[in-house]
Amino acid sequence: MKQKVNPYEVEGKIDYDKLIKEFGVKKITPEVLSEIQKITGELHPYLKREIFFAYRDLKKVLDEYKKGNKFFLYTGCGPSGPIHLGHISTWRFTKWLQEKFDVELWFQFTDDEKFLYKNMSYDEIQKWTYENMLDVIALGFDPKKTHFLIDTKHAGIIYPEAIKVAKKITFSSIKAAFGFTDSNNIGSIFYTAMQTVPVFLPNILRNENRPCLIPLGIDQDVHFRLSRDVVEKLGHEKPAIIHSKFMVPLTGTEGKMSSSNPGSAILMTDSPSEVKRKINKYAFSGGRDTVEEHRKLGGNVDVDVACQWLKYFEFDDEKLKKIYEDYSSGKLLSGEVKKILIDKINDFLAVHQKKRREAVKLIDKFIYKV
């Protein structure tokens, strides 16, 4: 299947080098990693393992930081269903950035977008907004430095800026960028303007001039390709972006994980037995047809989903390397690698689900007070 990557569709086997050229972004080089490490003292495994692999204007943000002008972080969530492991990889890395650079995070819940694009009621979207907030809080963001923006609830501060953005973006640009037709509803056409505003809103609210850094999946880049020039015309700095690859679905190495496909994803609310069942049943194996053949020829780490997912959950580089070597040599069988992954994910989810229950009492601390 030919690759397709945009905010609403990700299909095919993704060629990230091709995306770098197609989207006009830059690959994260050892030099860039060295710059980050000089400031933070260490590198997150997602940087070392090229899960975050490309950027726009990242060097500018780092240069400003070294001068004493701290950036702020901006990322978000489209609330239309349960959160899965693919969502939280970006946010775990965002939390690391918040801690290491000691910066604020503005987190946007795009309830308007999901209402406009999905065949769901407004009340359903609000339910998922609440549920998704619990998962974000459970990851351990600092409530003093984390501000939730909910598009419909914070329209009073977002909309006046969104119309300034909208005035600078033509319908033809939106149609070309997203493949829209005349049958798209008029709200969806306007939406990019809403997603652009948090790029500069904190500076408006506080009369500051801080740079913005956006950690996001590469599929979301098109929104900001459209709006980076616009915000400059409005007198604001273009946001810097750091892009992540997709966490592959359980079922194979094409496309990305989706909550709407139960066999492709592990949800943050899944029980230990459900995690075990899904991984054993659905996780695509890079192993051989028989144990004898596997012992002789070894497994294929590059297509084995359990091996690929361990990049996200086994943070010890030496342990991960050993698992890969043992699997490639045939010493470890597919079922054994799946067992390692199941234990890792269940340990992570046990902590997450406890914190998620506690998050109910914390929501009010995170929602930005106008």
VEXDREN-2710 file (C-alpha; in Angstrom, 1 decimal):
% VEXDREN-2710
k/r/px/py/pz
1/MET/0.0/0.0/0.0
2/LYS/1.3/3.5/-0.9
3/GLN/2.1/5.6/2.1
4/LYS/-0.3/8.4/3.0
5/VAL/0.4/10.7/5.9
6/ASN/-1.8/13.6/7.0
7/PRO/-3.7/14.4/10.3
8/TYR/-6.7/12.3/9.3
9/GLU/-5.1/9.3/7.5
10/VAL/-1.9/7.3/8.0
11/GLU/-1.6/4.4/5.7
12/GLY/1.1/2.1/4.2
13/LYS/4.7/1.4/5.3
14/ILE/6.1/4.7/6.2
15/ASP/9.4/5.9/4.6
16/TYR/10.6/8.5/7.0
17/ASP/13.5/9.7/4.8
18/LYS/10.9/10.3/2.1
19/LEU/8.7/12.3/4.5
20/ILE/11.6/14.5/5.6
21/LYS/12.1/15.5/1.9
22/GLU/8.3/15.8/1.2
23/PHE/7.5/17.9/4.3
24/GLY/10.7/20.0/4.1
25/VAL/11.8/19.2/7.7
26/LYS/15.3/18.5/8.9
27/LYS/16.6/15.2/10.3
28/ILE/17.9/15.3/13.8
29/THR/21.6/14.9/13.6
30/PRO/24.2/13.8/16.2
31/GLU/25.2/17.5/16.4
32/VAL/21.6/18.5/17.4
33/LEU/21.6/15.6/19.9
34/SER/24.8/16.9/21.4
35/GLU/23.4/20.4/21.8
36/ILE/20.4/19.0/23.7
37/GLN/22.6/16.8/25.9
38/LYS/24.8/19.8/26.8
39/ILE/21.8/21.5/28.2
40/THR/19.9/18.5/29.8
41/GLY/22.8/16.4/30.9
42/GLU/21.3/13.3/29.2
43/LEU/19.3/12.2/26.2
44/HIS/15.9/10.7/26.4
45/PRO/15.8/7.1/24.9
46/TYR/13.3/8.4/22.3
47/LEU/16.0/10.7/21.0
48/LYS/18.7/8.1/21.0
49/ARG/16.5/5.6/19.3
50/GLU/15.3/8.1/16.6
51/ILE/11.7/7.8/17.7
52/PHE/11.9/11.6/17.6
53/PHE/13.7/12.1/14.3
54/ALA/13.1/15.4/12.6
55/TYR/12.5/19.1/13.4
56/ARG/11.8/22.6/12.3
57/ASP/13.7/25.5/13.9
58/LEU/14.8/23.5/16.9
59/LYS/18.3/25.0/16.9
60/LYS/16.8/28.5/17.1
61/VAL/14.9/27.5/20.3
62/LEU/18.0/26.0/21.8
63/ASP/20.0/29.1/21.1
64/GLU/17.4/31.3/22.7
65/TYR/17.3/29.0/25.7
66/LYS/21.0/29.3/26.1
67/LYS/20.6/33.1/26.1
68/GLY/18.1/32.8/29.0
69/ASN/14.9/33.1/26.9
70/LYS/13.0/29.9/27.9
71/PHE/10.6/28.5/25.3
72/PHE/7.2/27.1/26.2
73/LEU/5.9/23.7/25.1
74/TYR/2.6/23.2/23.2
75/THR/1.0/19.9/22.3
76/GLY/-2.4/18.4/22.4
77/CYS/-5.1/15.8/22.0
78/GLY/-8.2/15.3/19.9
79/PRO/-10.7/13.8/22.3
80/SER/-12.9/11.3/20.5
81/GLY/-12.0/8.0/22.1
82/PRO/-9.8/6.3/24.7
83/ILE/-6.1/7.0/24.9
84/HIS/-3.7/4.3/23.7
85/LEU/0.0/3.7/24.0
86/GLY/0.7/5.5/20.7
87/HIS/-0.7/8.8/22.0
88/ILE/1.3/8.8/25.2
89/SER/4.7/8.3/23.7
90/THR/4.7/11.9/22.5
91/TRP/3.5/13.1/25.9
92/ARG/6.0/11.1/27.9
93/PHE/8.7/12.8/25.9
94/THR/7.0/16.2/26.4
95/LYS/7.1/15.6/30.1
96/TRP/10.8/14.9/29.9
97/LEU/11.3/18.2/28.0
98/GLN/9.2/20.0/30.7
99/GLU/11.4/18.6/33.5
100/LYS/14.8/19.0/31.8
101/PHE/14.3/22.5/30.5
102/ASP/12.1/23.6/33.4
103/VAL/9.4/25.1/31.1
104/GLU/5.7/25.5/30.9
105/LEU/3.4/23.3/28.8
106/TRP/0.2/24.5/27.1
107/PHE/-1.9/21.4/26.3
108/GLN/-4.8/21.9/23.9
109/PHE/-7.9/19.6/23.8
110/THR/-9.4/20.1/20.4
111/ASP/-13.0/19.1/21.2
112/ASP/-14.2/21.4/18.5
113/GLU/-12.2/19.5/15.8
114/LYS/-13.4/16.1/16.9
115/PHE/-17.1/17.3/17.0
116/LEU/-16.7/18.7/13.4
117/TYR/-14.9/15.6/12.0
118/LYS/-16.5/12.7/13.8
119/ASN/-20.0/11.3/13.7
120/MET/-20.3/11.9/17.5
121/SER/-22.5/14.1/19.6
122/TYR/-21.1/17.2/21.4
123/ASP/-21.8/15.4/24.8
124/GLU/-19.9/12.3/23.7
125/ILE/-16.9/14.5/22.8
126/GLN/-17.1/16.2/26.2
127/LYS/-17.1/12.8/27.9
128/TRP/-13.9/11.9/26.1
129/THR/-12.3/15.3/26.8
130/TYR/-12.7/14.5/30.5
131/GLU/-11.4/11.0/30.2
132/ASN/-8.4/12.1/28.1
133/MET/-7.5/14.8/30.6
134/LEU/-7.2/12.1/33.3
135/ASP/-4.7/10.1/31.2
136/VAL/-2.6/13.3/30.5
137/ILE/-2.5/14.2/34.2
138/ALA/-1.6/10.6/35.2
139/LEU/1.6/10.9/33.3
140/GLY/2.9/13.3/36.0
141/PHE/3.0/16.7/34.5
142/ASP/3.7/19.6/36.9
143/PRO/0.3/21.3/37.6
144/LYS/2.1/24.6/38.3
145/LYS/3.6/24.6/34.8
146/THR/0.9/22.8/32.8
147/HIS/-2.2/24.6/31.4
148/PHE/-5.1/22.8/29.7
149/LEU/-6.8/24.7/26.9
150/ILE/-10.2/23.3/25.9
151/ASP/-11.2/24.9/22.6
152/THR/-14.9/25.3/23.3
153/LYS/-14.4/26.3/27.0
154/HIS/-11.6/28.7/26.2
155/ALA/-13.1/30.2/23.1
156/GLY/-13.2/33.6/24.7
157/ILE/-9.4/33.8/24.6
158/ILE/-8.7/31.6/21.6
159/TYR/-11.3/32.8/19.0
160/PRO/-10.2/36.5/18.8
161/GLU/-6.8/35.3/17.8
162/ALA/-8.1/32.5/15.6
163/ILE/-9.9/35.0/13.3
164/LYS/-6.7/36.9/12.8
165/VAL/-5.1/33.7/11.7
166/ALA/-8.1/32.6/9.6
167/LYS/-8.0/35.9/7.7
168/LYS/-4.5/35.1/6.4
169/ILE/-5.3/31.5/5.2
170/THR/-7.2/31.0/1.9
171/PHE/-9.7/28.3/1.3
172/SER/-7.6/27.0/-1.6
173/SER/-4.6/26.6/0.7
174/ILE/-6.7/24.5/3.1
175/LYS/-8.2/22.4/0.3
176/ALA/-4.7/21.7/-1.1
177/ALA/-3.2/20.9/2.3
178/PHE/-5.9/18.5/3.5
179/GLY/-7.6/17.3/0.3
180/PHE/-10.9/18.9/1.3
181/THR/-13.8/19.2/-1.1
182/ASP/-16.9/21.3/-1.3
183/SER/-18.7/18.7/0.8
184/ASN/-16.5/19.4/3.9
185/ASN/-18.4/21.3/6.6
186/ILE/-17.4/24.9/7.1
187/GLY/-16.2/24.3/10.6
188/SER/-13.5/21.8/9.5
189/ILE/-12.2/24.4/7.1
190/PHE/-11.7/26.9/9.9
191/TYR/-10.2/24.5/12.4
192/THR/-6.5/25.0/11.5
193/ALA/-6.9/28.6/12.7
194/MET/-7.9/27.3/16.2
195/GLN/-5.0/24.9/16.3
196/THR/-2.5/27.7/15.4
197/VAL/-3.4/30.0/18.3
198/PRO/-1.6/28.2/21.2
199/VAL/1.6/28.8/19.2
200/PHE/1.5/32.4/20.4
201/LEU/-1.4/32.7/22.9
202/PRO/0.8/32.5/26.1
203/ASN/2.8/35.4/24.8
204/ILE/-0.4/37.4/24.2
205/LEU/-1.8/36.6/27.6
206/ARG/1.5/37.5/29.4
207/ASN/2.9/40.1/27.2
208/GLU/6.0/38.1/26.6
209/ASN/8.0/37.0/23.6
210/ARG/9.0/33.4/24.3
211/PRO/9.7/30.8/21.6
212/CYS/7.3/27.9/21.2
213/LEU/8.3/24.2/20.8
214/ILE/5.8/21.7/19.6
215/PRO/6.4/17.9/20.1
216/LEU/4.0/16.1/17.7
217/GLY/3.6/13.1/15.4
218/ILE/4.8/13.8/11.9
219/ASP/1.2/13.5/10.6
220/GLN/0.2/16.7/12.4
221/ASP/2.9/18.8/10.7
222/VAL/0.6/20.0/7.9
223/HIS/-1.4/22.3/10.3
224/PHE/1.8/24.2/11.1
225/ARG/3.2/24.2/7.6
226/LEU/0.2/26.3/6.8
227/SER/0.3/28.5/9.8
228/ARG/4.0/29.1/10.4
229/ASP/4.1/31.9/7.8
230/VAL/0.8/33.3/9.0
231/VAL/1.9/33.7/12.6
232/GLU/5.0/35.6/11.3
233/LYS/2.8/38.0/9.4
234/LEU/0.9/38.6/12.6
235/GLY/4.1/39.6/14.4
236/HIS/4.9/36.3/16.2
237/GLU/7.8/33.9/15.9
238/LYS/7.4/30.7/13.9
239/PRO/7.0/27.8/16.3
240/ALA/9.8/25.2/16.4
241/ILE/8.6/21.6/16.0
242/ILE/10.1/18.2/17.0
243/HIS/8.5/15.3/15.1
244/SER/8.0/11.7/16.2
245/LYS/7.6/8.5/14.2
246/PHE/4.5/6.4/14.6
247/MET/4.3/3.6/17.1
248/VAL/3.3/0.8/14.8
249/PRO/0.0/-1.0/15.4
250/LEU/0.0/-4.4/17.0
251/THR/-1.0/-6.0/13.8
252/GLY/2.1/-5.0/11.7
253/THR/4.5/-2.4/10.6
254/GLU/2.1/-0.3/8.4
255/GLY/0.1/2.7/9.3
256/LYS/-0.3/3.8/13.0
257/MET/-2.2/2.6/16.0
258/SER/-5.9/3.5/16.3
259/SER/-8.4/3.3/19.2
260/SER/-11.1/2.5/16.7
261/ASN/-9.3/-0.8/15.8
262/PRO/-9.3/-2.9/19.0
263/GLY/-6.7/-5.3/17.6
264/SER/-4.2/-2.5/16.8
265/ALA/-3.8/-0.8/20.1
266/ILE/-3.3/-1.2/23.9
267/LEU/-5.6/1.3/25.8
268/MET/-4.5/3.0/28.9
269/THR/-7.4/1.4/30.8
270/ASP/-6.8/-2.2/29.6
271/SER/-6.5/-4.8/32.3
272/PRO/-3.4/-7.0/32.7
273/SER/-5.3/-10.0/31.2
274/GLU/-6.5/-7.8/28.2
275/VAL/-2.9/-6.6/27.6
276/LYS/-1.7/-10.2/27.6
277/ARG/-4.5/-11.4/25.3
278/LYS/-4.0/-8.6/22.8
279/ILE/-0.3/-9.0/22.5
280/ASN/-0.4/-12.8/22.3
281/LYS/-3.2/-12.7/19.8
282/TYR/-2.4/-9.7/17.6
283/ALA/1.2/-8.7/17.9
284/PHE/2.9/-9.4/14.5
285/SER/5.8/-11.7/14.9
286/GLY/9.2/-11.6/13.2
287/GLY/9.8/-15.2/14.2
288/ARG/10.1/-18.3/12.0
289/ASP/7.5/-20.9/11.2
290/THR/8.9/-23.5/13.5
291/VAL/10.9/-23.4/16.7
292/GLU/13.7/-25.4/15.0
293/GLU/13.9/-22.9/12.2
294/HIS/13.8/-20.0/14.6
295/ARG/16.6/-21.4/16.7
296/LYS/18.7/-21.9/13.5
297/LEU/17.9/-18.6/11.6
298/GLY/16.8/-16.2/14.3
299/GLY/13.9/-13.7/14.2
300/ASN/13.6/-10.4/12.4
301/VAL/13.7/-7.6/14.9
302/ASP/12.7/-5.0/12.3
303/VAL/9.2/-6.4/11.7
304/ASP/8.6/-8.0/15.1
305/VAL/6.1/-5.7/16.8
306/ALA/7.1/-6.8/20.3
307/CYS/10.7/-5.9/19.6
308/GLN/9.7/-2.5/18.1
309/TRP/7.4/-1.7/21.1
310/LEU/10.2/-2.5/23.5
311/LYS/12.0/0.6/22.2
312/TYR/9.3/2.6/24.0
313/PHE/9.3/0.7/27.3
314/GLU/12.7/-0.8/27.9
315/PHE/14.8/2.3/28.7
316/ASP/18.0/0.4/29.5
317/ASP/20.0/0.4/26.3
318/GLU/22.1/-2.6/27.2
319/LYS/19.0/-4.7/28.1
320/LEU/17.3/-3.7/24.8
321/LYS/20.4/-4.6/22.8
322/LYS/20.6/-8.0/24.5
323/ILE/17.0/-8.8/23.7
324/TYR/17.5/-7.8/20.1
325/GLU/20.7/-9.9/19.8
326/ASP/19.1/-12.9/21.5
327/TYR/16.0/-12.7/19.3
328/SER/18.1/-12.2/16.1
329/SER/20.3/-15.2/17.0
330/GLY/17.3/-17.5/17.8
331/LYS/18.1/-17.7/21.5
332/LEU/14.9/-15.9/22.3
333/LEU/11.6/-17.1/20.8
334/SER/8.7/-14.8/19.8
335/GLY/6.6/-15.9/22.7
336/GLU/9.4/-15.0/25.1
337/VAL/9.8/-11.5/23.7
338/LYS/6.0/-11.0/23.9
339/LYS/6.2/-12.0/27.6
340/ILE/8.9/-9.4/28.3
341/LEU/6.8/-6.8/26.6
342/ILE/3.6/-7.8/28.4
343/ASP/5.3/-7.5/31.8
344/LYS/6.8/-4.1/30.9
345/ILE/3.5/-2.7/29.7
346/ASN/1.5/-4.1/32.6
347/ASP/4.1/-2.6/35.1
348/PHE/3.7/0.8/33.4
349/LEU/-0.1/0.6/33.3
350/ALA/-0.4/-0.4/36.9
351/VAL/1.3/2.9/37.9
352/HIS/-0.6/4.9/35.3
353/GLN/-4.0/3.5/36.3
354/LYS/-3.4/4.3/40.0
355/LYS/-2.4/7.9/39.1
356/ARG/-5.4/8.1/36.7
357/ARG/-7.8/7.4/39.6
358/GLU/-6.1/10.1/41.6
359/ALA/-6.2/12.5/38.7
360/VAL/-10.0/13.0/39.2
361/LYS/-9.2/15.4/42.1
362/LEU/-6.5/17.3/40.2
363/ILE/-8.3/18.3/37.0
364/ASP/-9.2/21.8/38.3
365/LYS/-5.5/22.5/38.9
366/PHE/-4.7/21.9/35.3
367/ILE/-7.5/23.8/33.4
368/TYR/-6.3/27.3/32.6
369/LYS/-8.1/30.0/34.6
370/VAL/-9.0/33.0/32.4
END
